[in-house]
Amino acid sequence: MIPEKPPKKMLRNIGKAITEYNMIKDGDHILLGLSGGKDSMALLHTLAHLQKYAPVNFKLSTATINPLADGFEPTPLRTYVESMDISFFMESFSIFEQAKKSMRNDSYCAFCSRIRRGMLYSIARRENCNVLALAQHLDDLAESFLMSSFYTGKLETMKAHYTNDIGDLRVIRPFVYVRERQITDFVNTASLPIIEDNCIGKETQRSRPHIKKLLEEQEKINHHLFKSLMNALKPLMADNNTIPANPYAAGKKVLRQRNSDA
């Protein structure tokens, strides 16, 4: 199967983020955390497209964590991914049952995220991957920033590119400059197969939907809201070890090469 090509504007934002934060290096073996939702499916096709046209050579594999939740059936992902000639790995674990035993003063969303991340790290090490790719986008980073500010008093958001605590894996988020609506439009236009979200923690995790609605209302008043937020969040996204000395010049060079190859 030939991967679907994301729209040019979306590719420009992705290329800018990858270059500014030095996300993909020659010889990398990237493991994509694939849930089957719209964001990770869009990232699957994006990375597969870049693997073919980007001026760096990297290997791509995927991994799905099956939380054994009712109604969630990720097994069709294997056939789909392998039809793209990409390796697929799946691990199953009852996250909700573990949460009932182990979760203390924490949200289910945060607990689930930690469990999934740890399992993805294990798969990456087992399969000799040195990079883990995650599909959070600019809307996710803005929501995380406001939630952290409102509820913990900290100026934090997700990093665009960082090295884990042990130092053996890098984590990248190529969609940090991409809006959620761009991803939705791409997925719908390309008719990508999506596994619907069935998170059992939704009903108790009310703060993120509230923040999302707040941002939607503010964007109706200020159409440049997310552009301003992106600029404000850049220092929080960054890691001093991953940003090139002149990211904007480097980004233009790579994008010119990529566009001419595509």
PyMOL commands that set and color helices and strands:
alter all, ss='L'
color gray80, all
select helices_A, chain A and resi 8-20+38-53+76-82+95-102+108-126+138-152+180-190+202-204+207-221+225-237+247-261
alter helices_A, ss='H'
color red, helices_A
select strands_A, chain A and resi 29-33+59-66+87-92+131-133+161-163+170-172
alter strands_A, ss='S'
color yellow, strands_A
deselect
rebuild
show_as cartoon
